[in-house]
């Protein structure tokens, strides 16, 4: 079951990003609409539940409408939350989008970072990180859509948040690891721009689920700047197919 | 010359709504309309109209963004009548697709011309990149259309953009007849390189640096040459020398 009340414990790795199942809600209530009328639930609990349901709804309605034409009504009717409740949580569409983006990108970064924890060899770190990133996005096409397609067209702040996430990965690409050649600083951003374009292409052609098929090419692309084309193909030739 | 009024205040050049829309502050040269009885054939007149409409669309998008640009803006900038516009294109979308295709075509002619006559993949790549950057920095509205507008606009436009990247990726791989041994990258990897190049340029355009794109020249050279065996081994040699 994807329902998960404690998503960030080490034993329980959420395959799916489900904001309405995050935040320590009791599992039996996490995905449900709350009962109407008097239910005796604490006010903060209700507010938290509504907030996360709105975030989940934002994620689900984005592909159909696209951020520029999305309305608050689309979000609230998907979430089953009143317009008044929406405005108690968010000042507007942008704030709701940014909250959604932050939750999703934090989840994504943590998952990818967890996949490489304890890995000593820098080449394996790149290989495992790339494979995990594409696996997560393939399993969560809505997140792929949010990050690669909507964020660039959702205004300046959203672009800054996206840049923040890319900077986190860029720092990982630059960080020192024993035996790794140095990456020229400015190439990390270029590399990641290509990755976002790759994800966008899969999403735009309705193939987000198949992103893991690009794993080998992505690993090749990320290794080449460090060790060159020939050494990379030699390295990849010795590995089993990933993804 | 013209001046782009796009403030990029919200990061994409998308206007915040009709209220925020402004007329283009253009002191652009009015297109040279062909005078009646100019002696040109009907076909020449039509070709000239089409050219002006495409240029008009590019300018209108640079000023207003895809969502807010109207056909009224295009016909005004192109100095054609509205019925004439509809004789050529059935909608803004169709006109956009044609303008995009035309822009990609002209860009690839510029790249091809620059690369022609160079021998060796590294030299061809360098010359082609220089040619492309020169072309784009001489025509900021077109650069905006090709690299920024297509990302923010509706999905058909995004697909045009991705077709352009595929074309660029094919060019990056070079003639496939060459020896496959060592350094031959997959098409997917070449697409990743093309995507990295394009998103770097988009970022610079969004930062308002359209006329200074060629400052990225050295960085992009290094980036695109990483998969090439010669460049890679040379760089590796330099790195080793630096370490040792």
Interface residues (C-beta under 8 A of the other chain):
Chain A: X66 X68 X149 X152 X153 X155 X156 X157 X158 X159 X160 X181 X182 X184 X186 X187 X189 X190 X191 X192 X193 X194 X195 X196 X197 X198 X200 X201 X204 X205 X214 X216 X217 X218 X220 X221 X224 X225 X227 X228 X229 X230 X231 X233
Chain B: X8 X9 X10 X11 X12 X14 X67 X151 X152 X154 X155 X158 X159 X162 X165 X182 X183 X184 X185 X186 X188 X189 X191 X192 X193 X194 X195 X196 X197 X198 X199 X200 X203 X206 X219 X220 X222 X223 X226 X227 X228 X229 X232 X233 X235 X236 X239
